Amino acid sequence: MKELKILSPCGILGYGYPRNSFENGLKRKPDLIAVDAGSTDAGPHKLGAGVGIVSRQATKKDLEPMLIAGYEMQIPVIIGSAGGAGAKPHVEWTMDIIKEIVSDKGLNFKTAVIYADVDKSHVREKIAKNEIKPLGPAPELTKEALDQTNNIVGQMGHEPIVMALENGAQLIVAGRAYDPSVFAAYPIYKGFDSGLAYHLGKILECGALCAEPGTTKDCIMGYLRDDHFLVEPLNEKRKCYTTSVAAHTLYEKDHPYHLLGPGFELDLSGCTFEQFKEGIVKVSGSKYLKSERYTIKLEGAAQIAYRTLVIAGIRDPIMISNIEEIKGEVIEQVSDYFYEIPNDQYKILFHLYGKNGVMGPLEPETEVSHELGIVIEVVAVTQELANTICAAVRSTLMHFPYKGRKATAGNLAFLYSPSDIPFGPVYKFTIYHLDFVADPCELFSTKFVDL
């Protein structure tokens, strides 16, 4: 093949895309339809609880045209990080939707289901061999943290997907995957340059976010050739420019020239961006460098507590000007009242939107809004305790006699009634580490089924 065309419908499966854009993509006769379906952006809850990022209805709505097009055009359809976090519950949730569509529409696929779940026994062995390395600021992985963890997944590269293609799979539903791998695997399988394939995948993974105006909720087409690739939006309202595509190349990277992935580094120091035509950008010079040792990112989550919330507003300028002091005194009063409950059983948090609700102590702006949105958050070892402490904080703050107070009415304007919202279980990432492996496919199991 001298050119391979990849249709990316949207940034995450279930985000939605205009049907006209998708039809425009099909008119260009793509060789592959690929989509990323997950992320850690939503935090550890999705992995820990085994639930999706988007709704079932939205996922089915996005999947149906993709599957019909893949069947009619006899081209591969590849889904990565199925169901959001890419663990077994997420993959099987996605497969249930696919089976429903296939049955309803009379479709037929040789399907590969690639599971990314990692057994705790494997991780224990790797800890003993000192072959688990923290990723970024994560602490060293302990056996205690591992025991606490419920779901663990590995982030696969292109190799397990290529293996499925080599075995004749037309529909591939992959568990947790490195986002660009979903797009790079088929081109690499077909003999295209790995550096260009991965760089194109990096851009296509977010749908039309590399265009202007950018969005994850629209389609984009990539054209991969021998020594370059092209990126074209499929909606007449959007255009790709050298600046927009180059800027998106920097997306979620800690270095402008180097992008680390499973078993490789993408070197973009010699990369060039050219305006090929109006709205279409040409990219060349991306280089794929194999790592000395192959590493796979592991992600694991554990339930650690329960949460209760109150959302309210403050309009009194006197209270706003003294809010930090008031916060401290409210926490102290509640702690003193519940003296019999150890302080390590719960935590009281205030989020002040209009002051520093986004950046916290890093906020450089000192001017405070005329009103504050306040979220009172209590995290505790049980839901009942979280409810109890949150109710006490809310009632204490609502009637707190701060200095300079003019009225004796309540201090808070509540957004909801009832004001206290039990949130349920709270999760955290207990594993965010690199696993040194001998084989890129060793952590992943593939099941072939005929749908």
URQUIBEL-V636479 format. One record per helix or strand of 3 or more residues. SS is the DSSP state (hx for helix, st for strand). FROM is the first residue (numbers start at 0). TO is the last residue. If there is no record, write none. Layout:
ss:SS from:FROM to:TO
ss:SS from:FROM to:TO
This chain:
ss:st from:3 to:7
ss:hx from:18 to:26
ss:st from:31 to:35
ss:hx from:44 to:48
ss:hx from:55 to:72
ss:st from:75 to:79
ss:hx from:87 to:104
ss:st from:109 to:114
ss:hx from:119 to:127
ss:st from:131 to:133
ss:hx from:142 to:147
ss:st from:150 to:153
ss:hx from:158 to:165
ss:st from:170 to:173
ss:hx from:180 to:188
ss:hx from:193 to:203
ss:hx from:206 to:209
ss:st from:219 to:223
ss:st from:228 to:232
ss:hx from:241 to:248
ss:st from:257 to:260
ss:st from:263 to:266
ss:st from:271 to:276
ss:st from:279 to:283
ss:st from:286 to:289
ss:st from:293 to:313
ss:hx from:316 to:320
ss:hx from:322 to:336
ss:hx from:342 to:344
ss:st from:345 to:352
ss:hx from:359 to:361
ss:st from:371 to:379
ss:hx from:382 to:397
ss:st from:419 to:436
ss:st from:444 to:449
